[in-house]
Amino acid sequence: MERTKILEVPAPKFDLYELVTLYWNNREQPTRIVQRWLNIDESDQGGWWYKVAEDEQLYPESVLAPRND
């Protein structure tokens, strides 16, 4: 009998187009989220990665913080 593993997808920390501050390479950059991806291979529950405005690189949640402008 085959067993199915149940994957619980965590909610993303940031919404699309949400204003955030990117902390990367010793800099703080105000920006906004433009796309997000769930990488289910990252851990047992998966991990969200984000693309920000005017940047092609993907960033993990841990380097982003919400901002209120």
PQR file with spaces between the fields and no chain letter, atoms N, CA, C, O and H, PARSE charges and radii, in Angstrom:
ATOM       1  N    MET     1       0.840   -1.181    0.000 -0.4000 1.5000
ATOM       2  CA   MET     1       0.000    0.000    0.000 -0.0000 2.0000
ATOM       3  C    MET     1       0.886    1.246    0.000  0.5500 1.7000
ATOM       4  O    MET     1       1.821    1.351    0.794 -0.5500 1.4000
ATOM       5  N    GLU     2       0.595    2.157   -0.865 -0.4000 1.5000
ATOM       6  CA   GLU     2       1.369    3.387   -0.984 -0.0000 2.0000
ATOM       7  C    GLU     2       0.844    4.430    0.003  0.5500 1.7000
ATOM       8  O    GLU     2      -0.365    4.619    0.139 -0.5500 1.4000
ATOM       9  H    GLU     2      -0.165    2.072   -1.510  0.4000 1.0000
ATOM      10  N    ARG     3       1.761    5.096    0.682 -0.4000 1.5000
ATOM      11  CA   ARG     3       1.374    6.158    1.615 -0.0000 2.0000
ATOM      12  C    ARG     3       1.617    7.510    0.971  0.5500 1.7000
ATOM      13  O    ARG     3       2.596    7.708    0.252 -0.5500 1.4000
ATOM      14  H    ARG     3       2.743    4.942    0.572  0.4000 1.0000
ATOM      15  N    THR     4       0.728    8.417    1.236 -0.4000 1.5000
ATOM      16  CA   THR     4       0.843    9.763    0.705 -0.0000 2.0000
ATOM      17  C    THR     4       1.290   10.692    1.821  0.5500 1.7000
ATOM      18  O    THR     4       0.697   10.712    2.899 -0.5500 1.4000
ATOM      19  H    THR     4      -0.068    8.256    1.820  0.4000 1.0000
ATOM      20  N    LYS     5       2.330   11.452    1.559 -0.4000 1.5000
ATOM      21  CA   LYS     5       2.802   12.437    2.528 -0.0000 2.0000
ATOM      22  C    LYS     5       1.964   13.698    2.374  0.5500 1.7000
ATOM      23  O    LYS     5       1.762   14.197    1.267 -0.5500 1.4000
ATOM      24  H    LYS     5       2.812   11.436    0.683  0.4000 1.0000
ATOM      25  N    ILE     6       1.487   14.195    3.488 -0.4000 1.5000
ATOM      26  CA   ILE     6       0.694   15.423    3.465 -0.0000 2.0000
ATOM      27  C    ILE     6       1.625   16.608    3.659  0.5500 1.7000
ATOM      28  O    ILE     6       2.385   16.666    4.626 -0.5500 1.4000
ATOM      29  H    ILE     6       1.651   13.790    4.387  0.4000 1.0000
ATOM      30  N    LEU     7       1.557   17.532    2.746 -0.4000 1.5000
ATOM      31  CA   LEU     7       2.385   18.734    2.801 -0.0000 2.0000
ATOM      32  C    LEU     7       1.516   19.905    3.210  0.5500 1.7000
ATOM      33  O    LEU     7       0.539   20.227    2.534 -0.5500 1.4000
ATOM      34  H    LEU     7       0.940   17.485    1.961  0.4000 1.0000
ATOM      35  N    GLU     8       1.867   20.539    4.310 -0.4000 1.5000
ATOM      36  CA   GLU     8       1.161   21.740    4.744 -0.0000 2.0000
ATOM      37  C    GLU     8       1.940   22.949    4.250  0.5500 1.7000
ATOM      38  O    GLU     8       3.070   23.188    4.675 -0.5500 1.4000
ATOM      39  H    GLU     8       2.661   20.277    4.860  0.4000 1.0000
ATOM      40  N    VAL     9       1.332   23.703    3.359 -0.4000 1.5000
ATOM      41  CA   VAL     9       1.993   24.869    2.772 -0.0000 2.0000
ATOM      42  C    VAL     9       1.859   26.038    3.729  0.5500 1.7000
ATOM      43  O    VAL     9       0.747   26.433    4.078 -0.5500 1.4000
ATOM      44  H    VAL     9       0.414   23.509    3.014  0.4000 1.0000
ATOM      45  N    PRO    10       2.999   26.602    4.162 -0.5600 1.5000
ATOM      46  CA   PRO    10       2.916   27.757    5.059  0.2800 2.0000
ATOM      47  C    PRO    10       2.411   28.988    4.303  0.5500 1.7000
ATOM      48  O    PRO    10       2.671   29.151    3.111 -0.5500 1.4000
ATOM      49  N    ALA    11       1.702   29.826    5.001 -0.4000 1.5000
ATOM      50  CA   ALA    11       1.232   31.071    4.389 -0.0000 2.0000
ATOM      51  C    ALA    11       2.434   31.966    4.113  0.5500 1.7000
ATOM      52  O    ALA    11       3.365   32.011    4.917 -0.5500 1.4000
ATOM      53  H    ALA    11       1.491   29.693    5.970  0.4000 1.0000
ATOM      54  N    PRO    12       2.427   32.674    2.997 -0.5600 1.5000
ATOM      55  CA   PRO    12       3.529   33.598    2.734  0.2800 2.0000
ATOM      56  C    PRO    12       3.518   34.741    3.742  0.5500 1.7000
ATOM      57  O    PRO    12       2.459   35.170    4.200 -0.5500 1.4000
ATOM      58  N    LYS    13       4.684   35.218    4.073 -0.4000 1.5000
ATOM      59  CA   LYS    13       4.805   36.313    5.031 -0.0000 2.0000
ATOM      60  C    LYS    13       4.419   37.654    4.403  0.5500 1.7000
ATOM      61  O    LYS    13       3.960   38.559    5.101 -0.5500 1.4000
ATOM      62  H    LYS    13       5.544   34.870    3.701  0.4000 1.0000
ATOM      63  N    PHE    14       4.605   37.782    3.081 -0.4000 1.5000
ATOM      64  CA   PHE    14       4.356   39.051    2.387 -0.0000 2.0000
ATOM      65  C    PHE    14       3.370   38.862    1.242  0.5500 1.7000
ATOM      66  O    PHE    14       3.387   37.845    0.549 -0.5500 1.4000
ATOM      67  H    PHE    14       4.977   37.047    2.514  0.4000 1.0000
ATOM      68  N    ASP    15       2.513   39.857    1.058 -0.4000 1.5000
ATOM      69  CA   ASP    15       1.566   39.872   -0.051 -0.0000 2.0000
ATOM      70  C    ASP    15       2.227   40.454   -1.291  0.5500 1.7000
ATOM      71  O    ASP    15       3.233   41.158   -1.203 -0.5500 1.4000
ATOM      72  H    ASP    15       2.499   40.683    1.621  0.4000 1.0000
ATOM      73  N    LEU    16       1.648   40.150   -2.448 -0.4000 1.5000
ATOM      74  CA   LEU    16       2.125   40.778   -3.673 -0.0000 2.0000
ATOM      75  C    LEU    16       1.946   42.285   -3.579  0.5500 1.7000
ATOM      76  O    LEU    16       0.929   42.767   -3.078 -0.5500 1.4000
ATOM      77  H    LEU    16       0.831   39.579   -2.520  0.4000 1.0000
ATOM      78  N    TYR    17       2.912   43.007   -4.050 -0.4000 1.5000
ATOM      79  CA   TYR    17       2.945   44.474   -4.098 -0.0000 2.0000
ATOM      80  C    TYR    17       3.041   45.126   -2.720  0.5500 1.7000
ATOM      81  O    TYR    17       2.879   46.340   -2.594 -0.5500 1.4000
ATOM      82  H    TYR    17       3.737   42.615   -4.456  0.4000 1.0000
ATOM      83  N    GLU    18       3.301   44.327   -1.692 -0.4000 1.5000
ATOM      84  CA   GLU    18       3.488   44.881   -0.352 -0.0000 2.0000
ATOM      85  C    GLU    18       4.805   45.654   -0.284  0.5500 1.7000
ATOM      86  O    GLU    18       5.812   45.236   -0.856 -0.5500 1.4000
ATOM      87  H    GLU    18       3.432   43.341   -1.794  0.4000 1.0000
ATOM      88  N    LEU    19       4.785   46.771    0.413 -0.4000 1.5000
ATOM      89  CA   LEU    19       5.996   47.565    0.604 -0.0000 2.0000
ATOM      90  C    LEU    19       6.866   46.896    1.665  0.5500 1.7000
ATOM      91  O    LEU    19       6.393   46.558    2.750 -0.5500 1.4000
ATOM      92  H    LEU    19       3.967   47.111    0.878  0.4000 1.0000
ATOM      93  N    VAL    20       8.145   46.710    1.334 -0.4000 1.5000
ATOM      94  CA   VAL    20       9.083   46.051    2.241 -0.0000 2.0000
ATOM      95  C    VAL    20      10.422   46.770    2.208  0.5500 1.7000
ATOM      96  O    VAL    20      10.680   47.603    1.339 -0.5500 1.4000
ATOM      97  H    VAL    20       8.530   46.985    0.453  0.4000 1.0000
ATOM      98  N    THR    21      11.264   46.428    3.171 -0.4000 1.5000
ATOM      99  CA   THR    21      12.663   46.850    3.147 -0.0000 2.0000
ATOM     100  C    THR    21      13.496   45.599    2.949  0.5500 1.7000
ATOM     101  O    THR    21      13.331   44.607    3.660 -0.5500 1.4000
ATOM     102  H    THR    21      11.054   45.751    3.876  0.4000 1.0000
ATOM     103  N    LEU    22      14.389   45.656    1.978 -0.4000 1.5000
ATOM     104  CA   LEU    22      15.302   44.554    1.684 -0.0000 2.0000
ATOM     105  C    LEU    22      16.620   44.825    2.392  0.5500 1.7000
ATOM     106  O    LEU    22      17.228   45.879    2.209 -0.5500 1.4000
ATOM     107  H    LEU    22      14.523   46.461    1.401  0.4000 1.0000
ATOM     108  N    TYR    23      17.056   43.868    3.202 -0.4000 1.5000
ATOM     109  CA   TYR    23      18.349   43.946    3.892 -0.0000 2.0000
ATOM     110  C    TYR    23      19.274   42.932    3.230  0.5500 1.7000
ATOM     111  O    TYR    23      19.168   41.730    3.474 -0.5500 1.4000
ATOM     112  H    TYR    23      16.562   43.011    3.351  0.4000 1.0000
ATOM     113  N    TRP    24      20.190   43.429    2.384 -0.4000 1.5000
ATOM     114  CA   TRP    24      21.034   42.533    1.589 -0.0000 2.0000
ATOM     115  C    TRP    24      22.380   43.189    1.338  0.5500 1.7000
ATOM     116  O    TRP    24      22.439   44.360    0.964 -0.5500 1.4000
ATOM     117  H    TRP    24      20.276   44.406    2.186  0.4000 1.0000
ATOM     118  N    ASN    25      23.451   42.455    1.538 -0.4000 1.5000
ATOM     119  CA   ASN    25      24.815   42.943    1.289 -0.0000 2.0000
ATOM     120  C    ASN    25      25.094   44.268    1.993  0.5500 1.7000
ATOM     121  O    ASN    25      25.583   45.219    1.384 -0.5500 1.4000
ATOM     122  H    ASN    25      23.403   41.504    1.842  0.4000 1.0000
ATOM     123  N    ASN    26      24.779   44.312    3.271 -0.4000 1.5000
ATOM     124  CA   ASN    26      25.028   45.495    4.111 -0.0000 2.0000
ATOM     125  C    ASN    26      24.326   46.758    3.608  0.5500 1.7000
ATOM     126  O    ASN    26      24.848   47.862    3.761 -0.5500 1.4000
ATOM     127  H    ASN    26      24.381   43.540    3.766  0.4000 1.0000
ATOM     128  N    ARG    27      23.165   46.598    3.020 -0.4000 1.5000
ATOM     129  CA   ARG    27      22.389   47.760    2.580 -0.0000 2.0000
ATOM     130  C    ARG    27      20.922   47.563    2.941  0.5500 1.7000
ATOM     131  O    ARG    27      20.451   46.437    3.104 -0.5500 1.4000
ATOM     132  H    ARG    27      22.741   45.700    2.896  0.4000 1.0000
ATOM     133  N    GLU    28      20.222   48.661    3.061 -0.4000 1.5000
ATOM     134  CA   GLU    28      18.779   48.674    3.283 -0.0000 2.0000
ATOM     135  C    GLU    28      18.148   49.335    2.069  0.5500 1.7000
ATOM     136  O    GLU    28      18.461   50.481    1.747 -0.5500 1.4000
ATOM     137  H    GLU    28      20.604   49.575    2.929  0.4000 1.0000
ATOM     138  N    GLN    29      17.271   48.623    1.406 -0.4000 1.5000
ATOM     139  CA   GLN    29      16.647   49.158    0.193 -0.0000 2.0000
ATOM     140  C    GLN    29      15.129   49.100    0.313  0.5500 1.7000
ATOM     141  O    GLN    29      14.566   48.008    0.393 -0.5500 1.4000
ATOM     142  H    GLN    29      17.017   47.692    1.668  0.4000 1.0000
ATOM     143  N    PRO    30      14.451   50.250    0.328 -0.5600 1.5000
ATOM     144  CA   PRO    30      12.994   50.233    0.286  0.2800 2.0000
ATOM     145  C    PRO    30      12.534   49.742   -1.086  0.5500 1.7000
ATOM     146  O    PRO    30      13.053   50.191   -2.108 -0.5500 1.4000
ATOM     147  N    THR    31      11.581   48.840   -1.118 -0.4000 1.5000
ATOM     148  CA   THR    31      11.117   48.275   -2.381 -0.0000 2.0000
ATOM     149  C    THR    31       9.721   47.696   -2.169  0.5500 1.7000
ATOM     150  O    THR    31       9.072   47.979   -1.162 -0.5500 1.4000
ATOM     151  H    THR    31      11.159   48.475   -0.288  0.4000 1.0000
ATOM     152  N    ARG    32       9.260   46.882   -3.123 -0.4000 1.5000
ATOM     153  CA   ARG    32       7.978   46.197   -2.980 -0.0000 2.0000
ATOM     154  C    ARG    32       8.063   44.811   -3.619  0.5500 1.7000
ATOM     155  O    ARG    32       8.860   44.579   -4.528 -0.5500 1.4000
ATOM     156  H    ARG    32       9.787   46.652   -3.941  0.4000 1.0000
ATOM     157  N    ILE    33       7.243   43.915   -3.135 -0.4000 1.5000
ATOM     158  CA   ILE    33       7.187   42.552   -3.652 -0.0000 2.0000
ATOM     159  C    ILE    33       6.486   42.567   -5.004  0.5500 1.7000
ATOM     160  O    ILE    33       5.430   43.185   -5.143 -0.5500 1.4000
ATOM     161  H    ILE    33       6.596   44.104   -2.396  0.4000 1.0000
ATOM     162  N    VAL    34       7.059   41.893   -6.005 -0.4000 1.5000
ATOM     163  CA   VAL    34       6.398   41.810   -7.303 -0.0000 2.0000
ATOM     164  C    VAL    34       6.049   40.371   -7.691  0.5500 1.7000
ATOM     165  O    VAL    34       5.142   40.155   -8.495 -0.5500 1.4000
ATOM     166  H    VAL    34       7.917   41.392   -5.892  0.4000 1.0000
ATOM     167  N    GLN    35       6.752   39.390   -7.132 -0.4000 1.5000
ATOM     168  CA   GLN    35       6.424   37.984   -7.370 -0.0000 2.0000
ATOM     169  C    GLN    35       6.894   37.167   -6.179  0.5500 1.7000
ATOM     170  O    GLN    35       7.780   37.581   -5.431 -0.5500 1.4000
ATOM     171  H    GLN    35       7.489   39.565   -6.478  0.4000 1.0000
ATOM     172  N    ARG    36       6.279   35.987   -6.014 -0.4000 1.5000
ATOM     173  CA   ARG    36       6.715   35.086   -4.942 -0.0000 2.0000
ATOM     174  C    ARG    36       6.601   33.643   -5.407  0.5500 1.7000
ATOM     175  O    ARG    36       5.748   33.297   -6.225 -0.5500 1.4000
ATOM     176  H    ARG    36       5.560   35.651   -6.621  0.4000 1.0000
ATOM     177  N    TRP    37       7.485   32.811   -4.864 -0.4000 1.5000
ATOM     178  CA   TRP    37       7.535   31.396   -5.210 -0.0000 2.0000
ATOM     179  C    TRP    37       7.618   30.569   -3.950  0.5500 1.7000
ATOM     180  O    TRP    37       8.250   30.968   -2.972 -0.5500 1.4000
ATOM     181  H    TRP    37       8.178   33.092   -4.201  0.4000 1.0000
ATOM     182  N    LEU    38       6.979   29.420   -3.977 -0.4000 1.5000
ATOM     183  CA   LEU    38       7.120   28.456   -2.900 -0.0000 2.0000
ATOM     184  C    LEU    38       8.092   27.394   -3.366  0.5500 1.7000
ATOM     185  O    LEU    38       7.839   26.711   -4.358 -0.5500 1.4000
ATOM     186  H    LEU    38       6.465   29.097   -4.771  0.4000 1.0000
ATOM     187  N    ASN    39       9.199   27.249   -2.663 -0.4000 1.5000
ATOM     188  CA   ASN    39      10.185   26.221   -2.967 -0.0000 2.0000
ATOM     189  C    ASN    39       9.924   25.049   -2.029  0.5500 1.7000
ATOM     190  O    ASN    39      10.365   25.066   -0.879 -0.5500 1.4000
ATOM     191  H    ASN    39       9.405   27.805   -1.857  0.4000 1.0000
ATOM     192  N    ILE    40       9.214   24.033   -2.508 -0.4000 1.5000
ATOM     193  CA   ILE    40       8.851   22.923   -1.636 -0.0000 2.0000
ATOM     194  C    ILE    40      10.023   22.009   -1.323  0.5500 1.7000
ATOM     195  O    ILE    40       9.919   21.156   -0.442 -0.5500 1.4000
ATOM     196  H    ILE    40       8.856   24.019   -3.442  0.4000 1.0000
ATOM     197  N    ASP    41      11.129   22.170   -2.023 -0.4000 1.5000
ATOM     198  CA   ASP    41      12.309   21.356   -1.751 -0.0000 2.0000
ATOM     199  C    ASP    41      13.191   21.956   -0.667  0.5500 1.7000
ATOM     200  O    ASP    41      14.159   21.324   -0.243 -0.5500 1.4000
ATOM     201  H    ASP    41      11.213   22.863   -2.739  0.4000 1.0000
ATOM     202  N    GLU    42      12.878   23.158   -0.211 -0.4000 1.5000
ATOM     203  CA   GLU    42      13.737   23.857    0.740 -0.0000 2.0000
ATOM     204  C    GLU    42      13.753   23.195    2.115  0.5500 1.7000
ATOM     205  O    GLU    42      14.807   23.118    2.746 -0.5500 1.4000
ATOM     206  H    GLU    42      12.092   23.671   -0.555  0.4000 1.0000
ATOM     207  N    SER    43      12.615   22.721    2.583 -0.4000 1.5000
ATOM     208  CA   SER    43      12.524   22.072    3.890 -0.0000 2.0000
ATOM     209  C    SER    43      11.301   21.178    3.886  0.5500 1.7000
ATOM     210  O    SER    43      10.666   21.001    2.846 -0.5500 1.4000
ATOM     211  H    SER    43      11.759   22.784    2.071  0.4000 1.0000
ATOM     212  N    ASP    44      10.965   20.619    5.024 -0.4000 1.5000
ATOM     213  CA   ASP    44       9.787   19.759    5.106 -0.0000 2.0000
ATOM     214  C    ASP    44       8.509   20.496    4.729  0.5500 1.7000
ATOM     215  O    ASP    44       7.605   19.913    4.129 -0.5500 1.4000
ATOM     216  H    ASP    44      11.481   20.763    5.869  0.4000 1.0000
ATOM     217  N    GLN    45       8.433   21.767    5.077 -0.4000 1.5000
ATOM     218  CA   GLN    45       7.223   22.539    4.815 -0.0000 2.0000
ATOM     219  C    GLN    45       7.373   23.494    3.633  0.5500 1.7000
ATOM     220  O    GLN    45       6.400   24.145    3.251 -0.5500 1.4000
ATOM     221  H    GLN    45       9.167   22.240    5.565  0.4000 1.0000
ATOM     222  N    GLY    46       8.550   23.594    3.055 -0.4000 1.5000
ATOM     223  CA   GLY    46       8.764   24.520    1.953 -0.0000 2.0000
ATOM     224  C    GLY    46       9.113   25.908    2.455  0.5500 1.7000
ATOM     225  O    GLY    46       8.984   26.200    3.644 -0.5500 1.4000
ATOM     226  H    GLY    46       9.340   23.065    3.366  0.4000 1.0000
ATOM     227  N    GLY    47       9.547   26.744    1.561 -0.4000 1.5000
ATOM     228  CA   GLY    47       9.931   28.098    1.932 -0.0000 2.0000
ATOM     229  C    GLY    47       9.574   29.072    0.828  0.5500 1.7000
ATOM     230  O    GLY    47       9.695   28.760   -0.356 -0.5500 1.4000
ATOM     231  H    GLY    47       9.652   26.507    0.596  0.4000 1.0000
ATOM     232  N    TRP    48       9.136   30.244    1.224 -0.4000 1.5000
ATOM     233  CA   TRP    48       8.759   31.276    0.254 -0.0000 2.0000
ATOM     234  C    TRP    48       9.973   32.117   -0.129  0.5500 1.7000
ATOM     235  O    TRP    48      10.794   32.468    0.718 -0.5500 1.4000
ATOM     236  H    TRP    48       9.037   30.498    2.186  0.4000 1.0000
ATOM     237  N    TRP    49      10.072   32.431   -1.418 -0.4000 1.5000
ATOM     238  CA   TRP    49      11.099   33.301   -1.976 -0.0000 2.0000
ATOM     239  C    TRP    49      10.395   34.411   -2.733  0.5500 1.7000
ATOM     240  O    TRP    49       9.311   34.213   -3.281 -0.5500 1.4000
ATOM     241  H    TRP    49       9.405   32.145   -2.106  0.4000 1.0000
ATOM     242  N    TYR    50      11.022   35.585   -2.760 -0.4000 1.5000
ATOM     243  CA   TYR    50      10.367   36.775   -3.308 -0.0000 2.0000
ATOM     244  C    TYR    50      11.269   37.495   -4.311  0.5500 1.7000
ATOM     245  O    TYR    50      12.490   37.548   -4.166 -0.5500 1.4000
ATOM     246  H    TYR    50      11.902   35.746   -2.315  0.4000 1.0000
ATOM     247  N    LYS    51      10.613   38.044   -5.330 -0.4000 1.5000
ATOM     248  CA   LYS    51      11.290   38.945   -6.262 -0.0000 2.0000
ATOM     249  C    LYS    51      10.760   40.333   -5.946  0.5500 1.7000
ATOM     250  O    LYS    51       9.559   40.518   -5.748 -0.5500 1.4000
ATOM     251  H    LYS    51       9.621   38.001   -5.448  0.4000 1.0000
ATOM     252  N    VAL    52      11.674   41.322   -5.899 -0.4000 1.5000
ATOM     253  CA   VAL    52      11.273   42.693   -5.591 -0.0000 2.0000
ATOM     254  C    VAL    52      11.380   43.557   -6.844  0.5500 1.7000
ATOM     255  O    VAL    52      11.989   43.155   -7.835 -0.5500 1.4000
ATOM     256  H    VAL    52      12.649   41.172   -6.060  0.4000 1.0000
ATOM     257  N    ALA    53      10.795   44.724   -6.791 -0.4000 1.5000
ATOM     258  CA   ALA    53      10.779   45.636   -7.939 -0.0000 2.0000
ATOM     259  C    ALA    53      12.196   45.962   -8.398  0.5500 1.7000
ATOM     260  O    ALA    53      13.100   46.168   -7.589 -0.5500 1.4000
ATOM     261  H    ALA    53      10.301   45.051   -5.985  0.4000 1.0000
ATOM     262  N    GLU    54      12.362   46.001   -9.715 -0.4000 1.5000
ATOM     263  CA   GLU    54      13.613   46.399  -10.360 -0.0000 2.0000
ATOM     264  C    GLU    54      14.810   45.543   -9.955  0.5500 1.7000
ATOM     265  O    GLU    54      15.930   46.045   -9.852 -0.5500 1.4000
ATOM     266  H    GLU    54      11.628   45.833  -10.372  0.4000 1.0000
ATOM     267  N    ASP    55      14.573   44.247   -9.723 -0.4000 1.5000
ATOM     268  CA   ASP    55      15.644   43.317   -9.349 -0.0000 2.0000
ATOM     269  C    ASP    55      15.220   41.924   -9.798  0.5500 1.7000
ATOM     270  O    ASP    55      14.089   41.513   -9.539 -0.5500 1.4000
ATOM     271  H    ASP    55      13.664   43.840   -9.805  0.4000 1.0000
ATOM     272  N    GLU    56      16.097   41.200  -10.457 -0.4000 1.5000
ATOM     273  CA   GLU    56      15.760   39.870  -10.963 -0.0000 2.0000
ATOM     274  C    GLU    56      16.084   38.747   -9.982  0.5500 1.7000
ATOM     275  O    GLU    56      15.710   37.597  -10.215 -0.5500 1.4000
ATOM     276  H    GLU    56      17.016   41.534  -10.668  0.4000 1.0000
ATOM     277  N    GLN    57      16.764   39.061   -8.907 -0.4000 1.5000
ATOM     278  CA   GLN    57      17.176   38.048   -7.941 -0.0000 2.0000
ATOM     279  C    GLN    57      16.015   37.656   -7.021  0.5500 1.7000
ATOM     280  O    GLN    57      15.149   38.476   -6.717 -0.5500 1.4000
ATOM     281  H    GLN    57      17.068   39.995   -8.718  0.4000 1.0000
ATOM     282  N    LEU    58      16.009   36.396   -6.583 -0.4000 1.5000
ATOM     283  CA   LEU    58      15.040   35.940   -5.592 -0.0000 2.0000
ATOM     284  C    LEU    58      15.646   36.072   -4.200  0.5500 1.7000
ATOM     285  O    LEU    58      16.837   35.830   -4.004 -0.5500 1.4000
ATOM     286  H    LEU    58      16.713   35.729   -6.830  0.4000 1.0000
ATOM     287  N    TYR    59      14.805   36.463   -3.230 -0.4000 1.5000
ATOM     288  CA   TYR    59      15.272   36.648   -1.857 -0.0000 2.0000
ATOM     289  C    TYR    59      14.394   35.844   -0.900  0.5500 1.7000
ATOM     290  O    TYR    59      13.186   35.739   -1.113 -0.5500 1.4000
ATOM     291  H    TYR    59      13.838   36.659   -3.390  0.4000 1.0000
ATOM     292  N    PRO    60      14.986   35.277    0.149 -0.5600 1.5000
ATOM     293  CA   PRO    60      14.193   34.559    1.145  0.2800 2.0000
ATOM     294  C    PRO    60      13.474   35.544    2.072  0.5500 1.7000
ATOM     295  O    PRO    60      13.844   36.715    2.155 -0.5500 1.4000
ATOM     296  N    GLU    61      12.452   35.057    2.760 -0.4000 1.5000
ATOM     297  CA   GLU    61      11.690   35.900    3.688 -0.0000 2.0000
ATOM     298  C    GLU    61      12.570   36.553    4.743  0.5500 1.7000
ATOM     299  O    GLU    61      12.292   37.666    5.188 -0.5500 1.4000
ATOM     300  H    GLU    61      12.151   34.106    2.692  0.4000 1.0000
ATOM     301  N    SER    62      13.620   35.869    5.139 -0.4000 1.5000
ATOM     302  CA   SER    62      14.441   36.330    6.252 -0.0000 2.0000
ATOM     303  C    SER    62      15.171   37.638    5.999  0.5500 1.7000
ATOM     304  O    SER    62      15.640   38.265    6.949 -0.5500 1.4000
ATOM     305  H    SER    62      13.846   34.964    4.777  0.4000 1.0000
ATOM     306  N    VAL    63      15.282   38.072    4.745 -0.4000 1.5000
ATOM     307  CA   VAL    63      16.009   39.322    4.452 -0.0000 2.0000
ATOM     308  C    VAL    63      15.047   40.472    4.122  0.5500 1.7000
ATOM     309  O    VAL    63      15.478   41.533    3.670 -0.5500 1.4000
ATOM     310  H    VAL    63      14.901   37.563    3.973  0.4000 1.0000
ATOM     311  N    LEU    64      13.767   40.264    4.346 -0.4000 1.5000
ATOM     312  CA   LEU    64      12.751   41.275    4.059 -0.0000 2.0000
ATOM     313  C    LEU    64      12.000   41.627    5.336  0.5500 1.7000
ATOM     314  O    LEU    64      11.795   40.779    6.205 -0.5500 1.4000
ATOM     315  H    LEU    64      13.417   39.402    4.714  0.4000 1.0000
ATOM     316  N    ALA    65      11.598   42.882    5.435 -0.4000 1.5000
ATOM     317  CA   ALA    65      10.814   43.347    6.576 -0.0000 2.0000
ATOM     318  C    ALA    65       9.714   44.266    6.051  0.5500 1.7000
ATOM     319  O    ALA    65       9.951   45.041    5.125 -0.5500 1.4000
ATOM     320  H    ALA    65      11.765   43.570    4.729  0.4000 1.0000
ATOM     321  N    PRO    66       8.515   44.190    6.632 -0.5600 1.5000
ATOM     322  CA   PRO    66       7.435   45.076    6.179  0.2800 2.0000
ATOM     323  C    PRO    66       7.746   46.527    6.517  0.5500 1.7000
ATOM     324  O    PRO    66       8.474   46.816    7.467 -0.5500 1.4000
ATOM     325  N    ARG    67       7.187   47.426    5.732 -0.4000 1.5000
ATOM     326  CA   ARG    67       7.355   48.855    6.032 -0.0000 2.0000
ATOM     327  C    ARG    67       6.027   49.552    5.812  0.5500 1.7000
ATOM     328  O    ARG    67       5.205   49.114    5.007 -0.5500 1.4000
ATOM     329  H    ARG    67       6.596   47.191    4.960  0.4000 1.0000
ATOM     330  N    ASN    68       5.830   50.626    6.523 -0.4000 1.5000
ATOM     331  CA   ASN    68       4.600   51.408    6.419 -0.0000 2.0000
ATOM     332  C    ASN    68       4.945   52.790    5.881  0.5500 1.7000
ATOM     333  O    ASN    68       5.534   53.611    6.584 -0.5500 1.4000
ATOM     334  H    ASN    68       6.498   50.982    7.177  0.4000 1.0000
ATOM     335  N    ASP    69       4.581   53.036    4.648 -0.4000 1.5000
ATOM     336  CA   ASP    69       4.838   54.340    4.030 -0.0000 2.0000
ATOM     337  C    ASP    69       3.537   55.018    3.695  0.5500 1.7000
ATOM     338  O    ASP    69       3.538   56.130    3.165 -0.5500 1.4000
ATOM     339  H    ASP    69       4.103   52.369    4.077  0.4000 1.0000
